[in-house]
Amino acid sequence: MEEAFGSALIIALGAALTASVILALGVTAFFTRRIQRSTTAVANSAAKIANGQYQTQVPSPGLGAEFDQLAATINDLARRLGDVEATRRRLLADLAHEMRTPLSSIEAHLEAVEDGVRRLDDGTMDVLHGNTARLQRLAEDISAVARAEEDGRDLRRVPTRAAALVDSAVAAARNAYVSKQVTLVVDERADGVVLADPDRMVQVLSNLLNNALQHTAAGGNVLVAVRKPDPHWIEITVIDNGEGIEAEHLPHIFERFYRADPARSRVRGGSGIGLTISKALVESHGGGLSVSSPGRGRGSNFTVRLPLAT
């Protein structure tokens, strides 16, 4: 009986061990194939993204939350890279356009002088100087964007009342508003002290006021309101009832050289990076600049959000 029991035990253990090994190998092979297919799909998608196919999407592998998060991260990366590439191409195209017009004018006038069609008189010199000045302003604007997007080391922050910043910007813009017959109203029922570079913040607010004036017809209204939404932040909002901004343009309004209406903006002489500089300057103060609009013809709101000094 002991021999039979030992023999049966050995056979049972051997069978159980064999079955366990076979089952383990089967389960391992199954999950290995699933993981391999998923990782292969991620690798192939990453290779396509590296080759510039930013529309590539990784399907959910169905292996748990971690793998789903990995796929979502890859997809978000592809989308962001696609947006960056689209912005880069538009930036280069707009920059080439901005440079092409004055360079073509300079070249045409120089050829006319060489061919004897025009004389190098004061009128010709004024045209040449005007176009070189336009190129110089373009170079300065690009340099200003680069400086503004740095970490703010050149800012001279001092405790400053938000209302004082608004008063300075409004005083500088008042004559232009009177000339165009646009009403400028200031609402400073709330106020607070912010740690800011007054010159830079007045530059931001002046740019927003100038932008509102350009897009508001005579007889329109622009309101500058100071609000304190909570004990830690102050908001300065420039509200106009002018042309407004269509919904598809809102996500791009702070991008370099972006114009919601390129033809009219170029006629007005803007380089298309004033809002980019303003956003970078506000963010270097630890705040944010946002825009909203109900749509074309219904005005727009630009809000500067700054942390209150502690």
C-alpha angles and dihedrals in degrees: 000000000000091000091048091048093049092047092049091047092051092048092048093048091047092049092046092048092048092048091047092051092048091047092047091049091049094049091045092050091048095051092040091057092047093048091044091052091048095047090045090053090050091047092048091048091049089050091051091049089050088054091054100262094132094165089072115122128195113222119228108268094209093226098122141289095301094057092043089053090050092052092047090050092051091049092049090049091052091050093049093047089050090053091048092050092048090049091048093052093047090047093053092045093049092044090051090050093049091052097040097064099055092038091052090049092050092048093048093051093046091050090049090053092048092050092048093243091119132028123230091247132143093277093054091045090051090054092048093047091047093054094045088049089053090053090047091053090049091053091047091050092052090048090048091054091051092050094045092051092055121095097278098255091147095054117113102209118195131163105273134171113244090222090056090055090051093047092053094049093045092049090054093049099040098092093050090052092049091049092053092041094238116145115235115198127185124204112189101163088132125048140168143169118261129186100238147136100255095207093051095045092047086051089055094048092044090053091051091048091048090048091051091049093051092053098042121082125225111285092032129122135235122191125197109198129185114206136175105209092179138355093272104048141051124202128203112193127190108203123186134175094215136110097323128205127268117238095247091058098050097082091054102039094105096047120113114274092355115150124184087205107024097184097053093039092056091048089055090053100241119149093211098238103088092098090046090056092045093052092048092050093049092048090050086061090055093257138099142239120216137174135207134176135175089221144276113344094010102092132246140249125219114190126196111200118195132175115246117243115258 
